[in-house]
Amino acid sequence: MNDQEMPVIGLVGPCKSGKTVLKRGLVSYGYPVKHIAQEHSFVPDMWKKIANPAILIYLKVSYQATLDRSSLSWSLEEYEEQLRRLTHARAHADLTIETDGKTPGEILRIVLDYLSSR
């Protein structure tokens, strides 16, 4: 398939939720993917204005998992602010994945299964 036949997939979620790794995996399968940094925007629907994806995937991650996944040092308040900024995107997501306790490969498989079922 070429890019015109494949829907653009948008990825949103807090920092360290796995967006970059998932994007890499989906691109390796030929999917056009937009990593949308909605968690840094004060505009609630910036995800739509930036990318207007045909499919929006929200990657959910706990505060503790963000700390465990990297040397990211941020406060619970900063994490919760990202969740607040992601409220609109999460409400409009076609697929939400809880990433805590899942490997990147498991998350990729969930998305590929979802895409093949559409």
C-alpha positions as a Python dict, from the first residue, in 0.01 Angstrom:
ca = {
    (1, 'M'): (0, 0, 0),
    (2, 'N'): (112, 354, -58),
    (3, 'D'): (57, 646, 180),
    (4, 'Q'): (-254, 756, -9),
    (5, 'E'): (-424, 423, 66),
    (6, 'M'): (-320, 408, 430),
    (7, 'P'): (-479, 625, 698),
    (8, 'V'): (-257, 868, 883),
    (9, 'I'): (-220, 753, 1242),
    (10, 'G'): (-176, 1008, 1518),
    (11, 'L'): (-7, 918, 1846),
    (12, 'V'): (-69, 1108, 2168),
    (13, 'G'): (11, 1048, 2532),
    (14, 'P'): (217, 1178, 2820),
    (15, 'C'): (595, 1188, 2804),
    (16, 'K'): (747, 839, 2823),
    (17, 'S'): (424, 665, 2723),
    (18, 'G'): (596, 502, 2424),
    (19, 'K'): (496, 723, 2132),
    (20, 'T'): (840, 736, 1970),
    (21, 'V'): (899, 361, 1992),
    (22, 'L'): (550, 284, 1862),
    (23, 'K'): (594, 526, 1574),
    (24, 'R'): (918, 354, 1475),
    (25, 'G'): (744, 17, 1479),
    (26, 'L'): (444, 132, 1276),
    (27, 'V'): (663, 309, 1020),
    (28, 'S'): (858, -16, 975),
    (29, 'Y'): (526, -172, 865),
    (30, 'G'): (469, 113, 619),
    (31, 'Y'): (213, 314, 814),
    (32, 'P'): (219, 695, 795),
    (33, 'V'): (240, 813, 1156),
    (34, 'K'): (238, 1154, 1323),
    (35, 'H'): (382, 1183, 1673),
    (36, 'I'): (171, 1466, 1812),
    (37, 'A'): (313, 1652, 2113),
    (38, 'Q'): (-33, 1744, 2241),
    (39, 'E'): (88, 1705, 2600),
    (40, 'H'): (289, 2027, 2556),
    (41, 'S'): (10, 2235, 2403),
    (42, 'F'): (-240, 2460, 2576),
    (43, 'V'): (-471, 2432, 2272),
    (44, 'P'): (-706, 2140, 2354),
    (45, 'D'): (-754, 2020, 1996),
    (46, 'M'): (-403, 2094, 1867),
    (47, 'W'): (-373, 1724, 1775),
    (48, 'K'): (-646, 1776, 1517),
    (49, 'K'): (-511, 2108, 1389),
    (50, 'I'): (-156, 1971, 1350),
    (51, 'A'): (-225, 1631, 1201),
    (52, 'N'): (-598, 1564, 1164),
    (53, 'P'): (-526, 1190, 1173),
    (54, 'A'): (-772, 933, 1042),
    (55, 'I'): (-691, 722, 1349),
    (56, 'L'): (-590, 865, 1687),
    (57, 'I'): (-414, 639, 1937),
    (58, 'Y'): (-375, 743, 2299),
    (59, 'L'): (-97, 580, 2499),
    (60, 'K'): (-176, 581, 2869),
    (61, 'V'): (105, 556, 3124),
    (62, 'S'): (119, 596, 3501),
    (63, 'Y'): (334, 858, 3667),
    (64, 'Q'): (548, 587, 3829),
    (65, 'A'): (610, 417, 3494),
    (66, 'T'): (734, 745, 3344),
    (67, 'L'): (990, 765, 3622),
    (68, 'D'): (1088, 399, 3582),
    (69, 'R'): (1136, 430, 3205),
    (70, 'S'): (1396, 704, 3215),
    (71, 'S'): (1587, 955, 3415),
    (72, 'L'): (1301, 1199, 3363),
    (73, 'S'): (1269, 1403, 3677),
    (74, 'W'): (938, 1573, 3690),
    (75, 'S'): (677, 1625, 3954),
    (76, 'L'): (341, 1458, 3986),
    (77, 'E'): (188, 1801, 3920),
    (78, 'E'): (371, 1828, 3586),
    (79, 'Y'): (251, 1480, 3488),
    (80, 'E'): (-106, 1568, 3585),
    (81, 'E'): (-83, 1889, 3380),
    (82, 'Q'): (7, 1679, 3076),
    (83, 'L'): (-296, 1459, 3141),
    (84, 'R'): (-512, 1771, 3158),
    (85, 'R'): (-374, 1894, 2825),
    (86, 'L'): (-446, 1552, 2673),
    (87, 'T'): (-812, 1540, 2785),
    (88, 'H'): (-957, 1636, 2446),
    (89, 'A'): (-733, 1396, 2254),
    (90, 'R'): (-808, 1111, 2492),
    (91, 'A'): (-1182, 1171, 2456),
    (92, 'H'): (-1148, 1149, 2078),
    (93, 'A'): (-904, 859, 2059),
    (94, 'D'): (-1001, 563, 1847),
    (95, 'L'): (-781, 335, 2056),
    (96, 'T'): (-643, 379, 2409),
    (97, 'I'): (-368, 150, 2530),
    (98, 'E'): (-251, 112, 2888),
    (99, 'T'): (126, 80, 2839),
    (100, 'D'): (228, 0, 3198),
    (101, 'G'): (364, -352, 3213),
    (102, 'K'): (367, -400, 2836),
    (103, 'T'): (671, -432, 2613),
    (104, 'P'): (703, -217, 2302),
    (105, 'G'): (641, -531, 2097),
    (106, 'E'): (316, -605, 2281),
    (107, 'I'): (195, -249, 2227),
    (108, 'L'): (284, -266, 1857),
    (109, 'R'): (95, -596, 1823),
    (110, 'I'): (-216, -442, 1986),
    (111, 'V'): (-208, -157, 1735),
    (112, 'L'): (-140, -381, 1435),
    (113, 'D'): (-428, -608, 1536),
    (114, 'Y'): (-655, -305, 1572),
    (115, 'L'): (-551, -168, 1232),
    (116, 'S'): (-604, -502, 1059),
    (117, 'S'): (-954, -527, 1208),
    (118, 'R'): (-1064, -192, 1061),
}
